[in-house]
Amino acid sequence: MLGERFHQGLRAGIVAAAATLGVLIGFGTVRGAALRPLNGIAHTVFGTRAYLMHGFDPAVTLAALVIHVGSVVAWGVIFALLAGRLRGTRLVAAALLYAGVVALVDRLLVPPALI
């Protein structure tokens, strides 16, 4: 049972990571620098240099991918483990509450250097 929930969270996290990567690249494309929003995620490792990378940089872009996909998949697995038994309206309510908690954790508990 626990293994199945883990795999559900893994799958959901991968889908969410792919979707949000598409959004980031779409935002960048509209502004003429497709990978700049994605590269910015790597500022936790590379500092300001990551914000300045408009295109593909092997170190910065790959680090950003690992950070983004890893964090989104981790949040997906945690949610699946916590809410795996829920269905219907309760699942939707739990997902909304969880999204709020994740946003609060990101804003209030994560050190500013990592945001």
C-alpha positions as CSV (number, residue, x, y, z in Angstrom):
1,M,0.0,0.0,0.0
2,L,2.7,2.5,1.0
3,G,4.8,1.6,-2.1
4,E,1.8,2.2,-4.3
5,R,1.2,5.6,-2.8
6,F,4.9,6.4,-3.3
7,H,4.7,5.5,-6.9
8,Q,1.5,7.5,-7.4
9,G,3.2,10.5,-5.9
10,L,6.2,10.0,-8.1
11,R,4.1,9.9,-11.2
12,A,2.1,12.9,-10.2
13,G,5.3,14.8,-9.3
14,I,6.8,14.0,-12.7
15,V,3.7,15.2,-14.5
16,A,3.6,18.4,-12.4
17,A,7.3,19.0,-13.0
18,A,7.0,18.6,-16.7
19,A,4.0,20.9,-16.8
20,T,5.7,23.6,-14.8
21,L,8.9,23.3,-16.8
22,G,6.8,23.9,-19.9
23,V,5.3,27.0,-18.3
24,L,8.7,28.3,-17.3
25,I,10.0,27.8,-20.8
26,G,6.9,29.3,-22.3
27,F,7.3,32.5,-20.2
28,G,10.9,32.7,-21.2
29,T,10.1,32.2,-24.9
30,V,7.6,35.1,-24.8
31,R,10.3,37.3,-23.5
32,G,13.0,36.1,-25.9
33,A,15.0,34.0,-23.6
34,A,13.4,30.5,-23.3
35,L,15.6,29.1,-20.6
36,R,16.1,32.2,-18.4
37,P,13.2,31.5,-16.0
38,L,14.4,27.9,-15.6
39,N,18.1,28.9,-15.2
40,G,17.1,31.3,-12.4
41,I,16.1,28.4,-10.2
42,A,19.8,27.5,-10.0
43,H,20.6,30.8,-8.2
44,T,20.7,28.7,-5.0
45,V,23.9,27.0,-6.3
46,F,25.3,29.6,-8.7
47,G,24.1,32.9,-7.3
48,T,23.5,35.9,-9.6
49,R,25.1,34.1,-12.5
50,A,22.1,31.9,-12.9
51,Y,19.8,34.9,-13.3
52,L,21.9,36.2,-16.2
53,M,21.9,33.0,-18.2
54,H,19.5,33.4,-21.2
55,G,20.3,30.2,-23.0
56,F,21.5,26.7,-22.2
57,D,24.5,26.4,-19.9
58,P,25.4,22.8,-19.0
59,A,26.0,23.5,-15.3
60,V,23.3,26.1,-14.6
61,T,20.5,24.6,-16.7
62,L,21.1,21.0,-15.5
63,A,21.3,22.2,-11.9
64,A,18.1,24.1,-12.3
65,L,16.4,21.0,-13.8
66,V,17.6,18.8,-10.9
67,I,16.4,21.3,-8.3
68,H,13.1,22.0,-9.9
69,V,12.2,18.4,-10.7
70,G,13.5,17.1,-7.4
71,S,11.5,19.5,-5.3
72,V,8.2,19.1,-7.3
73,V,8.5,15.3,-7.2
74,A,9.2,15.4,-3.5
75,W,6.1,17.5,-2.8
76,G,4.1,15.1,-5.0
77,V,5.3,12.1,-3.1
78,I,4.6,13.7,0.3
79,F,1.1,14.6,-0.8
80,A,0.4,11.1,-2.1
81,L,1.6,9.6,1.2
82,L,-0.5,11.9,3.3
83,A,-3.7,11.9,1.1
84,G,-3.5,8.5,-0.6
85,R,-6.8,7.3,0.8
86,L,-8.9,10.3,0.0
87,R,-11.3,10.5,-2.9
88,G,-13.7,13.0,-4.4
89,T,-14.4,16.3,-2.6
90,R,-12.1,15.4,0.3
91,L,-9.2,14.9,-2.1
92,V,-9.8,18.2,-3.8
93,A,-10.0,20.0,-0.4
94,A,-6.9,18.3,0.8
95,A,-5.0,19.3,-2.4
96,L,-6.0,22.9,-2.0
97,L,-5.0,22.9,1.7
98,Y,-1.7,21.2,0.8
99,A,-1.0,23.8,-1.9
100,G,-1.5,26.5,0.7
101,V,0.8,24.8,3.2
102,V,3.5,24.3,0.5
103,A,3.3,28.0,-0.4
104,L,3.6,29.0,3.3
105,V,6.5,26.7,3.8
106,D,8.2,28.1,0.7
107,R,7.7,31.7,1.9
108,L,8.0,31.5,5.6
109,L,10.3,28.5,6.5
110,V,12.7,28.2,3.5
111,P,15.7,30.6,3.9
112,P,15.5,33.6,1.4
113,A,18.7,32.4,-0.3
114,L,16.9,29.3,-1.4
115,I,13.8,31.0,-2.8
